[in-house]
Amino acid sequence: MYHIDLLQRKLDQLIKESNNPVLYNEIGVLLYQLNDWNNAEMYLQKACQLDSSDEDVLYNYAEILYKQSQWEKSISMYNAYLEIQPHDIEVMQKAGNSYYLIGDYEKAQKMYEPLKRD
């Protein structure tokens, strides 16, 4: 119930601030938590269109794409995120997994390489 009330407040706020990428991101995350992945994707995509340099937006959008098996799109978002946070091991692994799942084993290996320990 908490998520739904919070979602309603965020949607009401969005009416007043229709170009606020943070609100779109927050709504997308709430929808994701409610397992409404299609609408979550729509809001996160809009957040990304409004601010493609926000690492939270890039990460969350990549996650919903990955969750929906949209590997090519998730790769694009993970790579954009890694330009900002190049040492994020979790994202390197997820990008590598996405490459692997589309059959690009060479790029997957390239993503996994920094994850190896000496």
Biopython code that builds the backbone (N, CA, C, O; Angstrom):
import numpy as np
from Bio.PDB.StructureBuilder import StructureBuilder

atoms = [
    (1, "MET", "N", (0.816, -1.189, 0.000)),
    (1, "MET", "CA", (0.000, 0.000, 0.000)),
    (1, "MET", "C", (0.863, 1.258, 0.000)),
    (1, "MET", "O", (0.525, 2.259, -0.632)),
    (2, "TYR", "N", (1.986, 1.190, 0.720)),
    (2, "TYR", "CA", (2.905, 2.325, 0.791)),
    (2, "TYR", "C", (3.367, 2.747, -0.599)),
    (2, "TYR", "O", (3.368, 3.933, -0.929)),
    (3, "HIS", "N", (3.760, 1.761, -1.416)),
    (3, "HIS", "CA", (4.250, 2.064, -2.757)),
    (3, "HIS", "C", (3.185, 2.747, -3.610)),
    (3, "HIS", "O", (3.487, 3.662, -4.376)),
    (4, "ILE", "N", (1.959, 2.306, -3.477)),
    (4, "ILE", "CA", (0.878, 2.878, -4.285)),
    (4, "ILE", "C", (0.595, 4.315, -3.861)),
    (4, "ILE", "O", (0.387, 5.181, -4.710)),
    (5, "ASP", "N", (0.585, 4.574, -2.560)),
    (5, "ASP", "CA", (0.381, 5.947, -2.080)),
    (5, "ASP", "C", (1.517, 6.858, -2.528)),
    (5, "ASP", "O", (1.289, 7.980, -2.980)),
    (6, "LEU", "N", (2.726, 6.367, -2.397)),
    (6, "LEU", "CA", (3.885, 7.152, -2.827)),
    (6, "LEU", "C", (3.845, 7.391, -4.329)),
    (6, "LEU", "O", (4.151, 8.488, -4.797)),
    (7, "LEU", "N", (3.473, 6.376, -5.074)),
    (7, "LEU", "CA", (3.352, 6.507, -6.522)),
    (7, "LEU", "C", (2.330, 7.580, -6.879)),
    (7, "LEU", "O", (2.577, 8.397, -7.766)),
    (8, "GLN", "N", (1.203, 7.587, -6.211)),
    (8, "GLN", "CA", (0.171, 8.592, -6.480)),
    (8, "GLN", "C", (0.691, 10.003, -6.203)),
    (8, "GLN", "O", (0.430, 10.925, -6.976)),
    (9, "ARG", "N", (1.419, 10.169, -5.110)),
    (9, "ARG", "CA", (1.990, 11.486, -4.794)),
    (9, "ARG", "C", (2.990, 11.923, -5.856)),
    (9, "ARG", "O", (3.009, 13.086, -6.260)),
    (10, "LYS", "N", (3.816, 10.993, -6.303)),
    (10, "LYS", "CA", (4.808, 11.318, -7.341)),
    (10, "LYS", "C", (4.121, 11.675, -8.654)),
    (10, "LYS", "O", (4.551, 12.598, -9.347)),
    (11, "LEU", "N", (3.066, 10.959, -9.000)),
    (11, "LEU", "CA", (2.328, 11.263, -10.232)),
    (11, "LEU", "C", (1.663, 12.633, -10.140)),
    (11, "LEU", "O", (1.641, 13.378, -11.119)),
    (12, "ASP", "N", (1.126, 12.966, -8.983)),
    (12, "ASP", "CA", (0.543, 14.295, -8.781)),
    (12, "ASP", "C", (1.611, 15.380, -8.930)),
    (12, "ASP", "O", (1.370, 16.428, -9.531)),
    (13, "GLN", "N", (2.775, 15.114, -8.382)),
    (13, "GLN", "CA", (3.880, 16.068, -8.480)),
    (13, "GLN", "C", (4.347, 16.208, -9.928)),
    (13, "GLN", "O", (4.735, 17.295, -10.356)),
    (14, "LEU", "N", (4.310, 15.115, -10.674)),
    (14, "LEU", "CA", (4.751, 15.127, -12.066)),
    (14, "LEU", "C", (3.883, 16.043, -12.924)),
    (14, "LEU", "O", (4.367, 16.618, -13.899)),
    (15, "ILE", "N", (2.621, 16.180, -12.574)),
    (15, "ILE", "CA", (1.734, 17.077, -13.314)),
    (15, "ILE", "C", (2.282, 18.505, -13.264)),
    (15, "ILE", "O", (2.185, 19.246, -14.242)),
    (16, "LYS", "N", (2.851, 18.883, -12.131)),
    (16, "LYS", "CA", (3.404, 20.231, -11.956)),
    (16, "LYS", "C", (4.816, 20.356, -12.516)),
    (16, "LYS", "O", (5.232, 21.439, -12.928)),
    (17, "GLU", "N", (5.546, 19.257, -12.530)),
    (17, "GLU", "CA", (6.950, 19.269, -12.960)),
    (17, "GLU", "C", (7.163, 18.237, -14.065)),
    (17, "GLU", "O", (7.875, 17.251, -13.876)),
    (18, "SER", "N", (6.552, 18.467, -15.198)),
    (18, "SER", "CA", (6.515, 17.456, -16.257)),
    (18, "SER", "C", (7.857, 17.209, -16.952)),
    (18, "SER", "O", (7.974, 16.259, -17.726)),
    (19, "ASN", "N", (8.855, 18.030, -16.697)),
    (19, "ASN", "CA", (10.169, 17.819, -17.306)),
    (19, "ASN", "C", (11.234, 17.489, -16.268)),
    (19, "ASN", "O", (12.413, 17.782, -16.466)),
    (20, "ASN", "N", (10.822, 16.885, -15.172)),
    (20, "ASN", "CA", (11.732, 16.556, -14.088)),
    (20, "ASN", "C", (12.186, 15.094, -14.213)),
    (20, "ASN", "O", (11.419, 14.181, -13.909)),
    (21, "PRO", "N", (13.432, 14.871, -14.660)),
    (21, "PRO", "CA", (13.892, 13.489, -14.846)),
    (21, "PRO", "C", (13.956, 12.693, -13.548)),
    (21, "PRO", "O", (13.781, 11.474, -13.562)),
    (22, "VAL", "N", (14.202, 13.363, -12.434)),
    (22, "VAL", "CA", (14.266, 12.665, -11.146)),
    (22, "VAL", "C", (12.904, 12.058, -10.807)),
    (22, "VAL", "O", (12.829, 10.929, -10.323)),
    (23, "LEU", "N", (11.834, 12.804, -11.060)),
    (23, "LEU", "CA", (10.486, 12.275, -10.806)),
    (23, "LEU", "C", (10.177, 11.087, -11.705)),
    (23, "LEU", "O", (9.641, 10.078, -11.247)),
    (24, "TYR", "N", (10.515, 11.209, -12.984)),
    (24, "TYR", "CA", (10.282, 10.084, -13.896)),
    (24, "TYR", "C", (11.047, 8.854, -13.417)),
    (24, "TYR", "O", (10.524, 7.740, -13.454)),
    (25, "ASN", "N", (12.284, 9.057, -12.968)),
    (25, "ASN", "CA", (13.087, 7.950, -12.464)),
    (25, "ASN", "C", (12.439, 7.333, -11.223)),
    (25, "ASN", "O", (12.318, 6.112, -11.122)),
    (26, "GLU", "N", (12.026, 8.175, -10.287)),
    (26, "GLU", "CA", (11.416, 7.668, -9.054)),
    (26, "GLU", "C", (10.123, 6.907, -9.337)),
    (26, "GLU", "O", (9.861, 5.871, -8.725)),
    (27, "ILE", "N", (9.320, 7.419, -10.259)),
    (27, "ILE", "CA", (8.082, 6.728, -10.626)),
    (27, "ILE", "C", (8.410, 5.392, -11.294)),
    (27, "ILE", "O", (7.769, 4.379, -11.014)),
    (28, "GLY", "N", (9.405, 5.397, -12.173)),
    (28, "GLY", "CA", (9.825, 4.160, -12.824)),
    (28, "GLY", "C", (10.270, 3.113, -11.825)),
    (28, "GLY", "O", (9.933, 1.937, -11.963)),
    (29, "VAL", "N", (11.021, 3.528, -10.823)),
    (29, "VAL", "CA", (11.490, 2.599, -9.791)),
    (29, "VAL", "C", (10.309, 2.051, -8.986)),
    (29, "VAL", "O", (10.252, 0.855, -8.701)),
    (30, "LEU", "N", (9.381, 2.916, -8.627)),
    (30, "LEU", "CA", (8.197, 2.450, -7.890)),
    (30, "LEU", "C", (7.391, 1.449, -8.715)),
    (30, "LEU", "O", (6.938, 0.431, -8.191)),
    (31, "LEU", "N", (7.214, 1.736, -9.991)),
    (31, "LEU", "CA", (6.483, 0.809, -10.864)),
    (31, "LEU", "C", (7.230, -0.518, -10.991)),
    (31, "LEU", "O", (6.611, -1.582, -11.017)),
    (32, "TYR", "N", (8.547, -0.455, -11.070)),
    (32, "TYR", "CA", (9.374, -1.662, -11.101)),
    (32, "TYR", "C", (9.123, -2.494, -9.839)),
    (32, "TYR", "O", (8.949, -3.710, -9.912)),
    (33, "GLN", "N", (9.108, -1.826, -8.685)),
    (33, "GLN", "CA", (8.888, -2.527, -7.417)),
    (33, "GLN", "C", (7.491, -3.141, -7.342)),
    (33, "GLN", "O", (7.270, -4.112, -6.619)),
    (34, "LEU", "N", (6.553, -2.567, -8.094)),
    (34, "LEU", "CA", (5.193, -3.105, -8.154)),
    (34, "LEU", "C", (5.036, -4.129, -9.285)),
    (34, "LEU", "O", (3.928, -4.580, -9.574)),
    (35, "ASN", "N", (6.160, -4.489, -9.922)),
    (35, "ASN", "CA", (6.197, -5.452, -11.031)),
    (35, "ASN", "C", (5.423, -4.992, -12.261)),
    (35, "ASN", "O", (4.958, -5.818, -13.047)),
    (36, "ASP", "N", (5.282, -3.694, -12.431)),
    (36, "ASP", "CA", (4.660, -3.124, -13.629)),
    (36, "ASP", "C", (5.791, -2.689, -14.564)),
    (36, "ASP", "O", (6.072, -1.501, -14.719)),
    (37, "TRP", "N", (6.423, -3.679, -15.176)),
    (37, "TRP", "CA", (7.649, -3.429, -15.920)),
    (37, "TRP", "C", (7.451, -2.606, -17.183)),
    (37, "TRP", "O", (8.315, -1.802, -17.532)),
    (38, "ASN", "N", (6.342, -2.788, -17.867)),
    (38, "ASN", "CA", (6.120, -2.009, -19.093)),
    (38, "ASN", "C", (6.018, -0.521, -18.793)),
    (38, "ASN", "O", (6.639, 0.297, -19.471)),
    (39, "ASN", "N", (5.245, -0.175, -17.790)),
    (39, "ASN", "CA", (5.134, 1.240, -17.426)),
    (39, "ASN", "C", (6.418, 1.754, -16.785)),
    (39, "ASN", "O", (6.792, 2.909, -16.987)),
    (40, "ALA", "N", (7.088, 0.910, -16.020)),
    (40, "ALA", "CA", (8.376, 1.303, -15.447)),
    (40, "ALA", "C", (9.344, 1.662, -16.566)),
    (40, "ALA", "O", (10.044, 2.673, -16.493)),
    (41, "GLU", "N", (9.379, 0.832, -17.594)),
    (41, "GLU", "CA", (10.260, 1.111, -18.731)),
    (41, "GLU", "C", (9.909, 2.449, -19.375)),
    (41, "GLU", "O", (10.801, 3.228, -19.710)),
    (42, "MET", "N", (8.635, 2.718, -19.549)),
    (42, "MET", "CA", (8.203, 3.960, -20.182)),
    (42, "MET", "C", (8.682, 5.181, -19.377)),
    (42, "MET", "O", (9.197, 6.139, -19.953)),
    (43, "TYR", "N", (8.515, 5.144, -18.076)),
    (43, "TYR", "CA", (8.935, 6.278, -17.246)),
    (43, "TYR", "C", (10.456, 6.403, -17.188)),
    (43, "TYR", "O", (10.987, 7.513, -17.212)),
    (44, "LEU", "N", (11.149, 5.286, -17.112)),
    (44, "LEU", "CA", (12.607, 5.337, -17.074)),
    (44, "LEU", "C", (13.182, 5.792, -18.413)),
    (44, "LEU", "O", (14.193, 6.493, -18.451)),
    (45, "GLN", "N", (12.548, 5.401, -19.496)),
    (45, "GLN", "CA", (12.981, 5.872, -20.810)),
    (45, "GLN", "C", (12.827, 7.391, -20.900)),
    (45, "GLN", "O", (13.713, 8.077, -21.410)),
    (46, "LYS", "N", (11.724, 7.905, -20.413)),
    (46, "LYS", "CA", (11.499, 9.353, -20.418)),
    (46, "LYS", "C", (12.533, 10.056, -19.544)),
    (46, "LYS", "O", (13.051, 11.107, -19.924)),
    (47, "ALA", "N", (12.836, 9.494, -18.393)),
    (47, "ALA", "CA", (13.866, 10.069, -17.523)),
    (47, "ALA", "C", (15.197, 10.131, -18.252)),
    (47, "ALA", "O", (15.922, 11.121, -18.147)),
    (48, "CYS", "N", (15.518, 9.082, -18.988)),
    (48, "CYS", "CA", (16.769, 9.021, -19.744)),
    (48, "CYS", "C", (16.777, 10.054, -20.871)),
    (48, "CYS", "O", (17.809, 10.670, -21.140)),
    (49, "GLN", "N", (15.646, 10.244, -21.521)),
    (49, "GLN", "CA", (15.552, 11.259, -22.571)),
    (49, "GLN", "C", (15.772, 12.656, -22.000)),
    (49, "GLN", "O", (16.378, 13.510, -22.648)),
    (50, "LEU", "N", (15.284, 12.882, -20.800)),
    (50, "LEU", "CA", (15.420, 14.195, -20.174)),
    (50, "LEU", "C", (16.815, 14.435, -19.602)),
    (50, "LEU", "O", (17.286, 15.572, -19.574)),
    (51, "ASP", "N", (17.479, 13.372, -19.148)),
    (51, "ASP", "CA", (18.825, 13.514, -18.585)),
    (51, "ASP", "C", (19.603, 12.220, -18.774)),
    (51, "ASP", "O", (19.567, 11.326, -17.929)),
    (52, "SER", "N", (20.296, 12.138, -19.885)),
    (52, "SER", "CA", (21.042, 10.914, -20.216)),
    (52, "SER", "C", (22.408, 10.859, -19.538)),
    (52, "SER", "O", (23.210, 9.974, -19.836)),
    (53, "SER", "N", (22.680, 11.789, -18.636)),
    (53, "SER", "CA", (23.953, 11.760, -17.921)),
    (53, "SER", "C", (23.775, 11.426, -16.436)),
    (53, "SER", "O", (24.752, 11.403, -15.687)),
    (54, "ASP", "N", (22.561, 11.172, -16.016)),
    (54, "ASP", "CA", (22.288, 10.831, -14.618)),
    (54, "ASP", "C", (22.532, 9.339, -14.421)),
    (54, "ASP", "O", (21.851, 8.508, -15.021)),
    (55, "GLU", "N", (23.497, 9.007, -13.587)),
    (55, "GLU", "CA", (23.871, 7.599, -13.427)),
    (55, "GLU", "C", (22.744, 6.753, -12.837)),
    (55, "GLU", "O", (22.610, 5.582, -13.193)),
    (56, "ASP", "N", (21.937, 7.317, -11.948)),
    (56, "ASP", "CA", (20.810, 6.556, -11.398)),
    (56, "ASP", "C", (19.797, 6.221, -12.486)),
    (56, "ASP", "O", (19.283, 5.104, -12.550)),
    (57, "VAL", "N", (19.519, 7.199, -13.335)),
    (57, "VAL", "CA", (18.584, 6.992, -14.446)),
    (57, "VAL", "C", (19.122, 5.917, -15.384)),
    (57, "VAL", "O", (18.395, 4.996, -15.756)),
    (58, "LEU", "N", (20.389, 6.030, -15.766)),
    (58, "LEU", "CA", (20.989, 5.055, -16.683)),
    (58, "LEU", "C", (20.960, 3.651, -16.087)),
    (58, "LEU", "O", (20.610, 2.687, -16.768)),
    (59, "TYR", "N", (21.326, 3.542, -14.821)),
    (59, "TYR", "CA", (21.350, 2.234, -14.166)),
    (59, "TYR", "C", (19.948, 1.633, -14.094)),
    (59, "TYR", "O", (19.744, 0.473, -14.452)),
    (60, "ASN", "N", (18.996, 2.418, -13.636)),
    (60, "ASN", "CA", (17.633, 1.899, -13.480)),
    (60, "ASN", "C", (17.015, 1.523, -14.820)),
    (60, "ASN", "O", (16.326, 0.509, -14.927)),
    (61, "TYR", "N", (17.259, 2.335, -15.835)),
    (61, "TYR", "CA", (16.728, 2.025, -17.163)),
    (61, "TYR", "C", (17.376, 0.747, -17.696)),
    (61, "TYR", "O", (16.692, -0.109, -18.257)),
    (62, "ALA", "N", (18.683, 0.617, -17.525)),
    (62, "ALA", "CA", (19.375, -0.604, -17.955)),
    (62, "ALA", "C", (18.809, -1.827, -17.241)),
    (62, "ALA", "O", (18.630, -2.880, -17.852)),
    (63, "GLU", "N", (18.529, -1.686, -15.953)),
    (63, "GLU", "CA", (18.011, -2.807, -15.166)),
    (63, "GLU", "C", (16.649, -3.286, -15.662)),
    (63, "GLU", "O", (16.416, -4.490, -15.767)),
    (64, "ILE", "N", (15.757, -2.358, -15.964)),
    (64, "ILE", "CA", (14.428, -2.778, -16.425)),
    (64, "ILE", "C", (14.526, -3.417, -17.807)),
    (64, "ILE", "O", (13.801, -4.364, -18.111)),
    (65, "LEU", "N", (15.419, -2.902, -18.637)),
    (65, "LEU", "CA", (15.614, -3.504, -19.958)),
    (65, "LEU", "C", (16.183, -4.918, -19.814)),
    (65, "LEU", "O", (15.740, -5.844, -20.494)),
    (66, "TYR", "N", (17.157, -5.073, -18.934)),
    (66, "TYR", "CA", (17.763, -6.380, -18.681)),
    (66, "TYR", "C", (16.710, -7.355, -18.153)),
    (66, "TYR", "O", (16.633, -8.501, -18.595)),
    (67, "LYS", "N", (15.910, -6.890, -17.214)),
    (67, "LYS", "CA", (14.873, -7.729, -16.604)),
    (67, "LYS", "C", (13.873, -8.236, -17.644)),
    (67, "LYS", "O", (13.298, -9.314, -17.496)),
    (68, "GLN", "N", (13.675, -7.435, -18.707)),
    (68, "GLN", "CA", (12.718, -7.792, -19.757)),
    (68, "GLN", "C", (13.400, -8.462, -20.956)),
    (68, "GLN", "O", (12.798, -8.600, -22.021)),
    (69, "SER", "N", (14.642, -8.871, -20.776)),
    (69, "SER", "CA", (15.412, -9.568, -21.822)),
    (69, "SER", "C", (15.649, -8.716, -23.064)),
    (69, "SER", "O", (15.773, -9.248, -24.167)),
    (70, "GLN", "N", (15.711, -7.418, -22.894)),
    (70, "GLN", "CA", (16.038, -6.513, -23.996)),
    (70, "GLN", "C", (17.549, -6.248, -23.942)),
    (70, "GLN", "O", (18.002, -5.159, -23.589)),
    (71, "TRP", "N", (18.298, -7.280, -24.304)),
    (71, "TRP", "CA", (19.743, -7.296, -24.094)),
    (71, "TRP", "C", (20.465, -6.164, -24.816)),
    (71, "TRP", "O", (21.296, -5.484, -24.214)),
    (72, "GLU", "N", (20.161, -5.947, -26.105)),
    (72, "GLU", "CA", (20.871, -4.920, -26.865)),
    (72, "GLU", "C", (20.669, -3.541, -26.247)),
    (72, "GLU", "O", (21.619, -2.771, -26.107)),
    (73, "LYS", "N", (19.443, -3.240, -25.885)),
    (73, "LYS", "CA", (19.159, -1.941, -25.273)),
    (73, "LYS", "C", (19.828, -1.824, -23.899)),
    (73, "LYS", "O", (20.346, -0.766, -23.542)),
    (74, "SER", "N", (19.813, -2.906, -23.144)),
    (74, "SER", "CA", (20.438, -2.843, -21.817)),
    (74, "SER", "C", (21.943, -2.620, -21.949)),
    (74, "SER", "O", (22.536, -1.908, -21.137)),
    (75, "ILE", "N", (22.561, -3.216, -22.954)),
    (75, "ILE", "CA", (23.992, -3.016, -23.186)),
    (75, "ILE", "C", (24.291, -1.543, -23.409)),
    (75, "ILE", "O", (25.239, -0.999, -22.843)),
    (76, "SER", "N", (23.488, -0.908, -24.227)),
    (76, "SER", "CA", (23.679, 0.510, -24.515)),
    (76, "SER", "C", (23.616, 1.347, -23.237)),
    (76, "SER", "O", (24.435, 2.244, -23.037)),
    (77, "MET", "N", (22.659, 1.055, -22.389)),
    (77, "MET", "CA", (22.504, 1.814, -21.142)),
    (77, "MET", "C", (23.610, 1.478, -20.139)),
    (77, "MET", "O", (24.128, 2.366, -19.462)),
    (78, "TYR", "N", (23.970, 0.197, -20.046)),
    (78, "TYR", "CA", (25.069, -0.172, -19.149)),
    (78, "TYR", "C", (26.366, 0.505, -19.589)),
    (78, "TYR", "O", (27.126, 0.997, -18.755)),
    (79, "ASN", "N", (26.617, 0.529, -20.893)),
    (79, "ASN", "CA", (27.837, 1.172, -21.382)),
    (79, "ASN", "C", (27.833, 2.670, -21.106)),
    (79, "ASN", "O", (28.867, 3.236, -20.751)),
    (80, "ALA", "N", (26.688, 3.314, -21.265)),
    (80, "ALA", "CA", (26.585, 4.745, -20.946)),
    (80, "ALA", "C", (26.860, 4.964, -19.454)),
    (80, "ALA", "O", (27.535, 5.920, -19.073)),
    (81, "TYR", "N", (26.337, 4.079, -18.629)),
    (81, "TYR", "CA", (26.578, 4.160, -17.188)),
    (81, "TYR", "C", (28.069, 3.975, -16.883)),
    (81, "TYR", "O", (28.635, 4.695, -16.062)),
    (82, "LEU", "N", (28.690, 3.010, -17.548)),
    (82, "LEU", "CA", (30.107, 2.730, -17.295)),
    (82, "LEU", "C", (31.020, 3.865, -17.741)),
    (82, "LEU", "O", (32.154, 3.964, -17.272)),
    (83, "GLU", "N", (30.549, 4.714, -18.630)),
    (83, "GLU", "CA", (31.332, 5.904, -18.977)),
    (83, "GLU", "C", (31.421, 6.844, -17.779)),
    (83, "GLU", "O", (32.401, 7.574, -17.633)),
    (84, "ILE", "N", (30.414, 6.828, -16.935)),
    (84, "ILE", "CA", (30.382, 7.683, -15.744)),
    (84, "ILE", "C", (31.014, 6.974, -14.547)),
    (84, "ILE", "O", (31.743, 7.586, -13.768)),
    (85, "GLN", "N", (30.728, 5.686, -14.410)),
    (85, "GLN", "CA", (31.227, 4.861, -13.297)),
    (85, "GLN", "C", (31.999, 3.664, -13.862)),
    (85, "GLN", "O", (31.495, 2.541, -13.838)),
    (86, "PRO", "N", (33.214, 3.890, -14.370)),
    (86, "PRO", "CA", (33.930, 2.833, -15.098)),
    (86, "PRO", "C", (34.384, 1.637, -14.259)),
    (86, "PRO", "O", (34.790, 0.620, -14.822)),
    (87, "HIS", "N", (34.327, 1.732, -12.955)),
    (87, "HIS", "CA", (34.817, 0.636, -12.113)),
    (87, "HIS", "C", (33.704, -0.098, -11.373)),
    (87, "HIS", "O", (33.969, -0.803, -10.400)),
    (88, "ASP", "N", (32.479, 0.059, -11.820)),
    (88, "ASP", "CA", (31.342, -0.601, -11.170)),
    (88, "ASP", "C", (31.310, -2.070, -11.602)),
    (88, "ASP", "O", (30.875, -2.398, -12.706)),
    (89, "ILE", "N", (31.770, -2.928, -10.726)),
    (89, "ILE", "CA", (31.920, -4.353, -11.029)),
    (89, "ILE", "C", (30.577, -5.007, -11.354)),
    (89, "ILE", "O", (30.487, -5.809, -12.284)),
    (90, "GLU", "N", (29.545, -4.672, -10.601)),
    (90, "GLU", "CA", (28.221, -5.260, -10.834)),
    (90, "GLU", "C", (27.726, -4.941, -12.244)),
    (90, "GLU", "O", (27.195, -5.813, -12.932)),
    (91, "VAL", "N", (27.899, -3.705, -12.667)),
    (91, "VAL", "CA", (27.424, -3.299, -13.994)),
    (91, "VAL", "C", (28.288, -3.919, -15.091)),
    (91, "VAL", "O", (27.773, -4.290, -16.145)),
    (92, "MET", "N", (29.587, -4.033, -14.854)),
    (92, "MET", "CA", (30.445, -4.712, -15.835)),
    (92, "MET", "C", (29.968, -6.144, -16.042)),
    (92, "MET", "O", (29.901, -6.630, -17.171)),
    (93, "GLN", "N", (29.638, -6.812, -14.946)),
    (93, "GLN", "CA", (29.171, -8.194, -15.041)),
    (93, "GLN", "C", (27.840, -8.267, -15.783)),
    (93, "GLN", "O", (27.655, -9.145, -16.626)),
    (94, "LYS", "N", (26.919, -7.366, -15.485)),
    (94, "LYS", "CA", (25.616, -7.391, -16.155)),
    (94, "LYS", "C", (25.748, -7.059, -17.637)),
    (94, "LYS", "O", (25.057, -7.648, -18.469)),
    (95, "ALA", "N", (26.625, -6.127, -17.968)),
    (95, "ALA", "CA", (26.868, -5.825, -19.378)),
    (95, "ALA", "C", (27.473, -7.048, -20.059)),
    (95, "ALA", "O", (27.086, -7.401, -21.173)),
    (96, "GLY", "N", (28.424, -7.693, -19.385)),
    (96, "GLY", "CA", (29.005, -8.918, -19.923)),
    (96, "GLY", "C", (27.966, -10.005, -20.118)),
    (96, "GLY", "O", (27.968, -10.695, -21.136)),
    (97, "ASN", "N", (27.085, -10.158, -19.154)),
    (97, "ASN", "CA", (26.004, -11.144, -19.273)),
    (97, "ASN", "C", (25.111, -10.828, -20.467)),
    (97, "ASN", "O", (24.699, -11.729, -21.198)),
    (98, "SER", "N", (24.816, -9.551, -20.659)),
    (98, "SER", "CA", (23.967, -9.147, -21.789)),
    (98, "SER", "C", (24.645, -9.478, -23.113)),
    (98, "SER", "O", (24.011, -10.009, -24.024)),
    (99, "TYR", "N", (25.933, -9.163, -23.218)),
    (99, "TYR", "CA", (26.668, -9.519, -24.438)),
    (99, "TYR", "C", (26.634, -11.030, -24.658)),
    (99, "TYR", "O", (26.422, -11.502, -25.775)),
    (100, "TYR", "N", (26.843, -11.772, -23.586)),
    (100, "TYR", "CA", (26.822, -13.229, -23.675)),
    (100, "TYR", "C", (25.467, -13.727, -24.179)),
    (100, "TYR", "O", (25.399, -14.614, -25.031)),
    (101, "LEU", "N", (24.405, -13.154, -23.652)),
    (101, "LEU", "CA", (23.058, -13.597, -24.008)),
    (101, "LEU", "C", (22.673, -13.283, -25.451)),
    (101, "LEU", "O", (21.777, -13.922, -26.003)),
    (102, "ILE", "N", (23.339, -12.307, -26.067)),
    (102, "ILE", "CA", (23.075, -12.050, -27.492)),
    (102, "ILE", "C", (24.089, -12.774, -28.375)),
    (102, "ILE", "O", (24.058, -12.649, -29.599)),
    (103, "GLY", "N", (24.985, -13.531, -27.746)),
    (103, "GLY", "CA", (25.938, -14.330, -28.503)),
    (103, "GLY", "C", (27.216, -13.609, -28.877)),
    (103, "GLY", "O", (27.992, -14.122, -29.683)),
    (104, "ASP", "N", (27.460, -12.432, -28.314)),
    (104, "ASP", "CA", (28.697, -11.700, -28.591)),
    (104, "ASP", "C", (29.697, -12.044, -27.493)),
    (104, "ASP", "O", (29.923, -11.270, -26.563)),
    (105, "TYR", "N", (30.288, -13.230, -27.629)),
    (105, "TYR", "CA", (31.144, -13.772, -26.582)),
    (105, "TYR", "C", (32.448, -12.996, -26.430)),
    (105, "TYR", "O", (33.007, -12.922, -25.336)),
    (106, "GLU", "N", (32.929, -12.423, -27.521)),
    (106, "GLU", "CA", (34.168, -11.643, -27.460)),
    (106, "GLU", "C", (33.977, -10.396, -26.583)),
    (106, "GLU", "O", (34.813, -10.090, -25.732)),
    (107, "LYS", "N", (32.881, -9.694, -26.802)),
    (107, "LYS", "CA", (32.618, -8.499, -25.988)),
    (107, "LYS", "C", (32.273, -8.887, -24.551)),
    (107, "LYS", "O", (32.603, -8.164, -23.611)),
    (108, "ALA", "N", (31.615, -10.018, -24.388)),
    (108, "ALA", "CA", (31.325, -10.498, -23.032)),
    (108, "ALA", "C", (32.639, -10.746, -22.296)),
    (108, "ALA", "O", (32.808, -10.328, -21.151)),
    (109, "GLN", "N", (33.560, -11.425, -22.960)),
    (109, "GLN", "CA", (34.861, -11.712, -22.357)),
    (109, "GLN", "C", (35.594, -10.421, -21.997)),
    (109, "GLN", "O", (36.237, -10.333, -20.951)),
    (110, "LYS", "N", (35.491, -9.433, -22.865)),
    (110, "LYS", "CA", (36.135, -8.139, -22.620)),
    (110, "LYS", "C", (35.566, -7.478, -21.355)),
    (110, "LYS", "O", (36.300, -6.851, -20.593)),
    (111, "MET", "N", (34.265, -7.625, -21.145)),
    (111, "MET", "CA", (33.638, -7.074, -19.939)),
    (111, "MET", "C", (34.043, -7.861, -18.694)),
    (111, "MET", "O", (34.230, -7.289, -17.620)),
    (112, "TYR", "N", (34.175, -9.169, -18.848)),
    (112, "TYR", "CA", (34.508, -10.012, -17.698)),
    (112, "TYR", "C", (35.981, -9.898, -17.297)),
    (112, "TYR", "O", (36.325, -10.134, -16.139)),
    (113, "GLU", "N", (36.840, -9.544, -18.231)),
    (113, "GLU", "CA", (38.288, -9.524, -17.987)),
    (113, "GLU", "C", (38.678, -8.748, -16.722)),
    (113, "GLU", "O", (39.446, -9.266, -15.911)),
    (114, "PRO", "N", (38.173, -7.524, -16.530)),
    (114, "PRO", "CA", (38.568, -6.791, -15.308)),
    (114, "PRO", "C", (38.036, -7.416, -14.014)),
    (114, "PRO", "O", (38.466, -7.043, -12.923)),
    (115, "LEU", "N", (37.116, -8.351, -14.132)),
    (115, "LEU", "CA", (36.528, -8.965, -12.942)),
    (115, "LEU", "C", (37.387, -10.100, -12.391)),
    (115, "LEU", "O", (37.193, -10.542, -11.259)),
    (116, "LYS", "N", (38.333, -10.565, -13.198)),
    (116, "LYS", "CA", (39.203, -11.659, -12.755)),
    (116, "LYS", "C", (40.136, -11.165, -11.663)),
    (116, "LYS", "O", (40.645, -10.044, -11.706)),
    (117, "ARG", "N", (40.342, -12.023, -10.695)),
    (117, "ARG", "CA", (41.260, -11.684, -9.600)),
    (117, "ARG", "C", (42.583, -12.382, -9.840)),
    (117, "ARG", "O", (42.640, -13.474, -10.405)),
    (118, "ASP", "N", (43.627, -11.737, -9.404)),
    (118, "ASP", "CA", (44.972, -12.326, -9.548)),
    (118, "ASP", "C", (45.183, -13.463, -8.589)),
    (118, "ASP", "O", (46.254, -14.068, -8.576)),
]
sb = StructureBuilder()
sb.init_structure("model")
sb.init_model(0)
sb.init_chain("A")
sb.init_seg("    ")
for serial, (resi, resn, name, xyz) in enumerate(atoms, 1):
    if name == "N":
        sb.init_residue(resn, " ", resi, " ")
    sb.init_atom(name, np.array(xyz, "f"), 0.0, 1.0, " ", f" {name:<3s}", serial, name[0])
structure = sb.get_structure()
